[in-house]
Amino acid sequence: MSKLPAPLPVTTLRHESALGSWSISTCQPLLPLAPLIATIWLGQGSVSYQRDRILPSGQSQLLINLGPPQYMIDPGPPEQRIPFRDVWYSGLRQAPIDTEAPHGSVLLGVAFRAHGAFPWMGGELSEVKEQVLPLADLLGSGVLALRERLLNTADTGTRFLLVQQWILERMHGGAMVHPAVQWAMGRLRAAGGDAGIDALAREAGYSRKHMLQLFREQVGLSPKALARVLRFRSALALLNGAERVPWAELAAHCGYYDQAHLSNDFRRFAGVTPSAYLRLQQPDSQSVVLR
């Protein structure tokens, strides 16, 4: 039997409230993966609510279920509950995802930066945008062996290391993110989405058409679409538990043309108006409680 690698340092936060009882463990990505991975996490516990809504984040996710089935809701009509039992990939999205975990959860996730999936996924990422798909359908059934190894490993830090080693192995000889994409992503993140494609392409020294093609292949979303998501996330970060909000000022601060454009993005990305969003409970910064 091969010796398990030394576990990585892990930070764990515990939550106890009327919403439920759970813990979230995280660790820093290995140095070779730091430009690609925003965070690695393991969530365990149970919630008291029936359904939550995960909001677009500008990140894609590798999701490995190590516990009971969870469900993604297809609104239909008719509405369907799609079971999630093993390993899935969630591409970059502009729409929220409604989920349920009626039996508790043990879920390991790797949150990739917008361009972070390209070196190990390969292919044109625009083909998986807006989708949540079984990873075996994309990469073959061999991905399920990773889940089995994680199920047979109890230590969280070791689990985090095993997942990253698997990603690194898939990157050997794989595609590399174009420097212009890396640079443009840094600009978009630093500006909170308040940057235009024409300016990005001009400063990078490429045509608008070429920059759009690079994003289609290596990110999935266009720079304009991704900028909208990042601008929306900037607005959410500034709300942070506020009860009364000067919406016009918030819109201007985040680079929106006016308050109406801010409201439109809330409806698109959260499915509710800004004022309705404030009334929803939040288990974390990525989701809101629906029921």
TAWOQUI-V648641 format. One record per pair of residues at least 24 apart in sequence whose ideal C-beta (glycine too) atoms are under 10 Angstrom apart, sorted by the first residue. I is the first residue (numbers start at 1). GAP is how many residues later the second one is. If there is no record, write none. Layout:
BEGIN
i gap
I GAP
I GAP
END
This chain:
BEGIN
i gap
4 145
4 148
4 149
4 151
4 154
4 157
4 158
5 152
5 153
5 156
5 157
5 160
6 149
6 151
6 152
6 155
7 146
7 148
7 149
7 150
7 151
7 152
7 153
7 154
7 155
8 32
8 147
8 148
8 149
8 150
8 151
8 152
8 153
8 154
8 156
9 148
9 151
10 30
10 32
10 145
10 146
10 147
10 148
10 149
10 150
11 30
12 30
12 32
12 144
13 271
14 30
14 31
15 28
15 30
15 32
15 268
15 269
16 29
17 30
17 31
17 264
17 266
18 30
18 31
18 263
19 28
19 29
19 30
19 33
19 262
19 263
19 264
19 265
19 270
20 25
20 26
20 27
20 28
20 29
20 81
20 84
20 263
20 269
21 24
21 25
21 26
21 27
21 83
22 24
22 25
22 79
22 82
22 83
22 261
22 262
23 133
24 260
25 83
25 131
25 132
25 134
25 135
26 83
26 85
26 130
26 134
27 129
27 130
27 132
27 133
27 134
27 137
28 132
29 81
29 82
29 83
29 87
29 131
29 134
29 135
29 138
30 130
30 131
30 134
30 135
30 137
30 138
32 132
32 135
32 136
32 139
33 77
33 79
33 83
33 86
33 87
33 130
33 131
33 134
33 135
33 138
34 79
34 82
35 78
35 80
35 81
35 84
35 142
35 147
35 150
35 151
36 74
36 76
36 77
36 78
36 79
36 80
36 81
36 82
36 83
36 84
36 131
36 135
36 141
36 146
37 25
37 73
37 74
37 75
37 76
37 79
37 80
37 126
37 127
37 130
38 72
38 73
38 74
38 75
38 76
38 78
39 70
39 71
39 72
39 73
39 74
40 68
40 69
40 70
40 71
40 116
40 119
40 120
40 121
40 123
40 124
40 127
41 66
41 67
41 68
41 69
41 70
41 115
41 119
42 24
42 64
42 65
42 66
42 67
42 108
42 114
42 115
42 117
42 118
42 121
43 24
43 58
43 62
43 63
43 64
43 65
43 66
43 240
43 241
44 60
44 61
44 62
44 63
44 64
44 112
45 56
45 59
45 60
45 61
45 62
46 55
46 56
46 57
46 58
46 59
47 53
47 54
47 55
47 57
47 58
47 236
47 242
48 241
49 51
49 52
49 232
49 234
49 240
49 241
49 242
50 50
50 51
50 52
50 239
50 240
50 241
51 30
51 47
51 48
51 49
51 50
51 51
51 238
51 239
51 240
52 44
52 45
52 46
52 47
52 48
52 49
52 228
52 229
52 230
52 231
52 232
52 234
52 235
52 236
52 237
52 238
52 239
53 43
53 44
53 45
53 46
53 217
53 218
53 219
53 227
53 233
53 234
53 235
53 236
53 237
53 238
54 36
54 39
54 42
54 43
54 44
54 45
54 78
54 230
54 232
54 233
54 234
55 38
55 40
55 41
55 42
55 174
55 177
55 178
55 181
55 211
55 214
55 215
55 216
55 222
55 227
55 230
55 231
55 232
55 233
56 36
56 37
56 38
56 39
56 40
56 41
56 74
56 165
56 169
56 170
56 172
56 173
56 174
56 176
56 177
56 209
56 212
56 213
56 214
56 230
57 33
57 35
57 36
57 54
57 57
57 172
57 173
57 175
57 176
57 179
57 212
57 228
57 229
57 230
58 34
58 35
58 36
58 53
58 55
58 56
58 127
58 130
58 131
58 135
58 161
58 163
58 167
58 168
58 169
58 170
58 171
58 172
58 173
58 174
58 175
59 31
59 33
59 34
59 50
59 51
59 52
59 53
59 54
59 55
59 57
59 58
59 170
59 174
59 227
60 29
60 30
60 31
60 32
60 33
60 50
60 51
60 52
60 53
60 54
60 55
60 56
60 57
60 58
60 61
60 65
60 68
60 69
60 159
60 160
60 161
61 27
61 28
61 29
61 30
61 31
61 32
61 48
61 49
61 50
61 51
61 56
61 71
61 225
62 25
62 26
62 27
62 28
62 46
62 47
62 48
62 49
62 50
62 54
62 55
62 58
62 59
62 73
62 81
62 84
62 101
62 104
62 105
63 24
63 25
63 26
63 27
63 44
63 45
63 46
63 47
63 48
63 69
63 72
64 24
64 42
64 43
64 44
64 45
64 46
64 71
64 79
64 80
64 82
64 83
64 86
64 87
64 95
64 99
65 36
65 40
65 41
65 42
65 43
65 44
65 82
65 86
66 39
66 40
66 41
66 42
66 81
66 84
66 85
66 87
66 93
67 34
67 36
67 37
67 38
67 39
67 40
67 41
67 84
68 33
68 34
68 35
68 36
68 37
68 38
69 31
69 32
69 33
69 34
69 36
70 29
70 30
70 31
70 32
70 33
70 34
70 35
70 36
70 37
71 27
71 28
71 29
71 30
71 31
71 32
72 25
72 26
72 27
72 28
72 60
73 24
73 25
73 26
73 27
73 217
74 24
74 58
75 196
82 50
84 48
84 50
85 49
85 62
86 48
86 49
86 50
86 55
86 57
86 58
86 60
86 61
86 62
87 47
87 48
87 49
87 51
87 52
87 54
87 56
87 57
87 58
87 59
87 60
87 63
88 43
88 44
88 45
88 46
88 47
88 48
88 49
88 50
88 55
89 28
89 32
89 39
89 42
89 43
89 44
89 45
89 46
89 47
89 48
89 49
89 50
89 54
90 27
90 38
90 40
90 41
90 42
90 43
90 45
91 26
91 30
91 34
91 35
91 36
91 37
91 38
91 39
91 40
91 41
91 42
91 47
91 128
91 129
91 130
92 25
92 33
92 34
92 36
92 37
92 38
92 39
92 127
92 128
92 129
92 133
92 134
92 137
93 36
93 37
93 38
93 39
93 127
93 128
93 132
93 136
93 176
94 35
94 36
94 127
94 131
94 132
94 134
94 135
94 138
94 171
94 174
94 175
95 35
95 173
95 174
95 175
95 176
96 172
96 173
96 174
96 175
96 176
96 191
96 192
96 194
97 35
97 190
98 173
98 189
98 192
98 193
99 33
99 188
99 191
100 190
100 191
106 44
106 45
108 39
108 42
108 48
108 51
108 52
108 54
108 55
109 54
110 50
110 53
110 54
110 56
110 57
111 175
112 55
113 64
113 69
113 72
113 73
113 76
113 106
114 67
114 70
114 71
114 74
114 75
114 101
114 104
114 105
114 106
114 107
114 109
114 112
114 115
114 116
115 62
115 63
115 66
115 67
115 69
115 70
115 99
115 100
115 103
115 104
115 105
115 111
116 51
116 61
116 69
116 102
116 103
117 50
117 60
117 101
117 102
117 103
118 53
118 56
118 57
118 58
118 59
118 60
118 63
118 99
118 100
118 101
118 102
119 48
119 49
119 51
119 52
119 55
119 56
119 57
119 58
119 99
120 46
120 47
120 48
120 49
120 50
120 51
120 52
120 54
120 55
121 46
121 49
121 50
121 53
121 54
121 97
121 99
122 48
122 49
122 52
122 53
123 52
123 94
124 89
124 92
124 93
124 94
124 96
125 90
125 91
125 92
125 93
125 94
125 95
125 96
126 87
126 89
126 90
126 91
126 92
126 93
126 94
126 95
126 96
127 89
127 90
127 93
128 92
129 87
129 90
129 91
129 92
129 93
129 96
130 90
130 91
131 89
139 31
142 24
143 27
175 42
175 43
176 42
177 37
177 41
177 42
178 26
178 28
178 32
178 33
178 36
178 37
178 39
178 40
179 25
180 24
180 25
180 26
180 30
180 31
180 34
180 35
180 38
181 30
181 33
181 34
181 36
181 37
181 38
181 42
182 36
184 27
184 30
184 31
184 35
184 39
184 42
185 30
185 33
185 34
185 38
185 41
185 45
187 36
187 40
188 35
188 38
188 39
188 41
188 42
188 43
189 37
189 41
189 44
189 45
190 40
191 36
191 39
191 40
191 43
191 64
192 35
192 38
192 39
192 40
192 41
192 42
192 43
192 45
192 46
192 61
192 62
192 63
193 30
193 31
193 33
193 34
193 35
193 36
193 37
193 38
193 39
193 40
193 41
193 42
193 61
193 62
193 63
194 33
194 36
194 37
194 40
194 59
194 60
194 61
194 62
195 28
195 29
195 32
195 35
195 36
195 60
196 27
196 28
196 31
197 25
197 26
197 27
197 29
197 30
198 25
200 24
200 27
227 28
228 28
228 33
228 36
228 37
228 40
228 41
229 36
229 39
229 40
230 24
230 25
231 24
231 25
231 30
231 31
231 34
231 38
232 24
232 30
232 33
232 34
232 36
232 37
232 38
233 36
233 52
233 53
235 27
235 30
235 31
235 34
235 39
235 42
236 30
236 33
236 34
236 38
236 41
236 46
236 49
236 50
236 52
237 48
239 35
239 38
239 39
239 43
240 42
240 45
241 37
241 41
242 36
243 35
243 36
244 34
245 29
245 30
245 32
245 33
247 27
247 28
250 24
END
